[in-house]
């Protein structure tokens, strides 16, 4: 059975959510909109060291997921749907996608690179097959691409601008804000900045992200661990002066850039505490990160020709008053600033699956 009847005789869907990270697998079980189980399975470096590729870890992670579900009294056969975090696929439209063989092949072959999120669809598919009538889905992966054509053009035809950003949290935050003011996301003009280990700032026009910085290893504000936009000429010299390997350069851009490069830490709240304790260098670097975010927001306001219902800050760093206040001072004279601190990818995935179960048409990856 894939539907559970409550004591009030109202149908409830049971949805399993799977969000694989580099050293953990987050899982959740929802009954309709209500979370009834949330858990993080930690993976030690020793456990993962035996796998040559991230894609080889799915059996190991699947076993741990099933063990946790059953040990807490949940039956896999009762699941209505399994929703996994979307991985590095070909560019797609925003929406919910049913997992199919083409998607699984592309993720297995890592067509856009290796990443733990590539396991999400595979794990969802494997577990969904254990329940009759249950299907597997992903929703709003980081490769969502709704850019207007003019936004794709860079100064080199060999290097077009690409869309890689925190699509899942952007879309969920936009819908949450729209519901709070009694409107539809598709009727609004928004600038949303996701502030986390990566930072993405996007122009949302009537339900589409028409422009956004490439937040994985590309351009935009620097972040706790990513370099963001840097001087291209200097970077090209660094690539060929013999001091650094290609892997070292890549790690400078994503992993060892930003706050890590300047302060040796990747946590904005630690940098803020250093600043409050009198570390003027830490204060300057954190201000510079906030300054770059505000500048990027300003550019997206220009994309929307100033027609903006709100600027929204979300993500973990939206809890950081040092950063938020700096951005507010720069942005508030231009438009209203709304703060939705933190992110809830698990809820966003669950609500995406629930929309399909309740009749919304899902999309096909091809």
ZIHUMO-V444291 format. One record per backbone hydrogen bond with DSSP energy under -1.0 kcal/mol. CO is the residue of the C=O (numbers start at 1). NH is the residue of the N-H. If there is no record, write none. Layout:
co & nh
CO & NH
CO & NH
This chain:
co & nh
4 & 12
6 & 9
10 & 6
12 & 4
13 & 32
14 & 80
14 & 81
15 & 30
16 & 83
17 & 28
18 & 85
19 & 26
23 & 43
24 & 21
25 & 41
26 & 19
27 & 39
28 & 17
29 & 36
29 & 37
30 & 15
31 & 34
34 & 31
37 & 29
39 & 27
41 & 25
44 & 48
45 & 49
48 & 51
53 & 56
54 & 57
57 & 61
58 & 62
59 & 63
60 & 64
61 & 65
62 & 66
63 & 67
64 & 68
65 & 69
66 & 70
67 & 71
69 & 74
70 & 73
75 & 78
76 & 79
81 & 16
82 & 137
83 & 18
87 & 89
92 & 145
95 & 140
96 & 363
97 & 138
100 & 104
101 & 105
102 & 106
103 & 107
104 & 108
105 & 109
106 & 111
110 & 113
115 & 118
116 & 119
117 & 120
119 & 123
120 & 124
121 & 125
122 & 126
123 & 127
124 & 128
125 & 129
127 & 130
128 & 131
131 & 134
135 & 82
136 & 99
137 & 84
138 & 97
141 & 144
142 & 165
143 & 92
148 & 151
149 & 152
152 & 161
156 & 159
164 & 215
165 & 167
166 & 170
167 & 171
168 & 172
169 & 173
170 & 174
171 & 175
172 & 176
173 & 177
174 & 178
175 & 179
176 & 180
177 & 181
178 & 183
179 & 182
184 & 187
185 & 188
188 & 206
189 & 309
190 & 204
191 & 312
192 & 202
193 & 314
194 & 200
195 & 317
198 & 196
200 & 194
201 & 213
202 & 192
203 & 210
204 & 190
205 & 208
208 & 205
208 & 210
210 & 148
211 & 203
213 & 215
220 & 229
223 & 259
224 & 260
225 & 255
225 & 257
226 & 223
231 & 235
232 & 236
233 & 237
234 & 238
235 & 239
245 & 249
246 & 250
247 & 251
248 & 252
249 & 253
250 & 254
251 & 256
253 & 227
257 & 260
258 & 262
259 & 263
260 & 264
267 & 271
268 & 272
269 & 273
270 & 274
271 & 275
272 & 276
273 & 277
274 & 279
275 & 278
278 & 280
279 & 283
280 & 284
281 & 285
282 & 286
283 & 287
284 & 288
285 & 289
286 & 290
287 & 291
288 & 292
289 & 293
290 & 294
291 & 295
292 & 296
293 & 297
294 & 298
295 & 299
296 & 300
297 & 301
298 & 302
299 & 303
300 & 304
301 & 306
302 & 305
304 & 307
306 & 308
310 & 191
311 & 338
312 & 193
313 & 340
314 & 195
315 & 318
315 & 342
316 & 319
317 & 320
320 & 324
321 & 325
322 & 326
323 & 327
324 & 328
325 & 329
326 & 330
327 & 331
328 & 332
331 & 334
331 & 335
336 & 311
338 & 313
342 & 315
344 & 348
345 & 349
346 & 350
347 & 351
348 & 352
349 & 353
350 & 354
351 & 355
352 & 356
353 & 357
354 & 358
355 & 360
356 & 359
363 & 98
